[in-house]
C-alpha cells in the first residue's frame, strides 16, 4: 500500500471539533497526493500515488464550495453524497464520512483509485469550471476508505434476519460483487459463480497493479465471504451447469459476466505472431504479479521486455497496456490512435502518466496492415486528419493521401474494445434474450429479462463501460431482484423453487 503523503498539509488540523470553514478554494490551491517519480514507478507495479495524511485530506476537502446543486454528485453514476463526506472529512469526522461514502458505493476505495474522475465528478466540479481547480475527490474517497479499513470500520454484512430464498449470481466482477453485498444485507442466501480462480473479474486480471493493487480487491472478496456470500470459483456456466440448472437451484439468477470478447482488427497480416489482444496481455502480466505460472509470459510471447511495442487504441485499456509494457522493460512503446489527444476516450490523466513514464503517442494515425513473414516486424500506418463530425458529434477521421509509413514493432497489442460473448450458446440457453449487439436484453426498470426470474447487470447489459457503472447496475439489479421476490404473486413460486 502507498505511504502517507504530506500533500496539502496547511491550514487545518488533522482532527477538528465543531464546525469547520469550507469554501476555501480561493486561498487553498488544488493539491494531489504525492506521485512517485516516473523512473521509480516504472520499475515496479505498485500504485503510483501516495496516500493523503489526515491534515492534507482535511485541507483539500475544505476547498469544496458546498454547492446548492452539486454537479459532482449529479455526474457520479452512483450519485455519491460527495459534498457531505467532504465536509465531514474536513471536520476530521472520518468514520461518519466513510459511513456516508459506503452508503451509496460498495467499493469506494476502488472507485477512488480507478474512476476517471476528470470526466465525472472532478470534471464537473463547480470550482473547476471557475478556474480554481477541482477538489481532489477521488483521492479523498480513497483516503477515507483506506482509513476505514485500517481502523476496522468496514464490517461484513449482518442481516437482521436470514431468508430462505437464494440468488445465484454469474460473475464475480464489480456488478456481481455489488449485487451480492446488497442482497446479503437483505438476508438472501447468495451464491456467486465465476469462471476464474479469484474473486474480482477484471479488477484482478484486467487492471494493472499500478492503478489498483490486488490486495485491495482481495480484501473486498474476503469481506463478502465473511458476510455469508458463497463463491464457486473455476465454475463455468455451460460446462459445470447450464443456466436452466441454476434457475432450478435458485429463486432468482443474476447474469453479471461482463464483456470479454476482444474486438479483432481486420487488416492484412493481422494473423502474424506477435499480435495479441489486450486482455490476454494484461491477464498474463497480472497473473505473473500474483505469482501464478504463466507459460506464455515465461516463453516471451506476452512479455514486452526488450521489444518494440505498439498498442492500438485510445481508451483506458490501451493506457493500461502501454504502461505495463514500460514496466516490463520494453525497448520502445508507442500508442497509435486515429484521433487527437482532445478526442481520445481514455482519461487524460492516464495519458499524462504514460507520457511521463516514456510512452510515445502517435496521434492521428491508424494501422492499415502488419508486415512480417511469420512474426510481425512493423505496422503499416496512415496519417489522419479530423473532418466533419459524425453522427455522435465527434469529428470523423479522414485519411491523408500518400501518408503511409512503417512503424517498427515486434509486439502489437490490440486494445480496440470488447464485445459480449455468445451467452445463449455458452450457457446452453437458446431462449436467453439478447440484443443485436449480443448484450442481454432487460427491462431497464427492473433489470429482469423476459425469462422469469433471470436478471442481468453491468457491461453484459450496457456494453463495455466503467467500473462505477457496473457497481450502480449491480445495486439496481439487487433492488429489482428483491422487489420481484417480495411481490405477492412470486413469493410462492420463489419459495417452492
VENSUL-V551498 format. One record per helix or strand of 3 or more residues. SS is the DSSP state (H for helix, E for strand). FROM is the first residue (numbers start at 1). TO is the last residue. If there is no record, write none. Layout:
# VENSUL-V551498
ss/from/to
SS/FROM/TO
SS/FROM/TO
This chain:
# VENSUL-V551498
ss/from/to
H/38/41
H/54/61
H/71/74
H/82/90
H/94/104
H/108/114
H/122/124
H/126/129
H/137/150
E/166/170
H/174/185
E/189/193
H/202/205
H/214/226
E/230/232
H/243/249
E/252/255
E/275/277
H/278/289
H/295/298
E/308/312
H/316/327
E/332/336
H/341/343
H/348/357
E/360/362
E/365/372
E/375/389
E/395/399
E/405/408
E/411/414
H/423/426
E/454/456
H/459/462
H/467/486
H/488/496
